[in-house]
């Protein structure tokens, strides 16, 4: 249940969205290329950020670059 407190948790680092062209999922509604997001948690494949909806979302790392 740790994921329920990520929004209030510390920011690990900042990342910038480089594209929102997903092959399988629709992410262009919740990610904006060029926008900087706060990383709340990270795994080997995903960043968990507060996206444009204001909620935590998990996205593949290839959509981002570190700033």
N, C-alpha and C positions, 0 to 999 in steps of 0.2 A: 504493500500500500504506500510505499515511499513516493510513487509517482503523483500522489495527491498533494504533496507539499512542494513540488518542483517550482511552481509559479512563484512562491514566496522565497525560494531558496536562492543561494548565491549564484551569480553568473560565473561560469567557468572561464569563458573567453568570448570574443566577438567574432562573427563570421559574416561574410558578404555573399549574397546570392548571386551566382554568375549566370544562371539560366533557369528557366522553368519549363523546359521541353522534356516532359516525361514520355517514355515509350508506352508505359502500361497504365499509369494513374494520372488523374487530373490534378496537377499541383499549381497551375497558373492562377488559380482562384485564391490561393493562400500564401503564395510566395511572389515577391516582386524582385526581378533582377535589378541589382544595384543597391538594394536596401541592406542595411546591416542589422543582424539579429543577435540576440543574447543566447548563448548556449547554456542550458540548464542541466543537461546530462549528455553523456556521450558513450557510445559503444564502438565496437570495431567497424560497424557498417553505417551507423546512424548518428545524426545529431538530433537532440530533442530541444526544440526551441519554442518560443511563444510566437506563433505565426500571425498572419494578418487578421485572423478571426479573434485574436486575443486569448486563444487556448494553446495548450501544449500540443505540439505535433512532432512526430518522428519522421525524418527525411533522410534519404541516402546522402552520403557525404559528397557525392560528385556534383551536387547542385551548388556547392559553396566553395569559398576559399577563405583562409584565415586572414584577418586584418591585423 
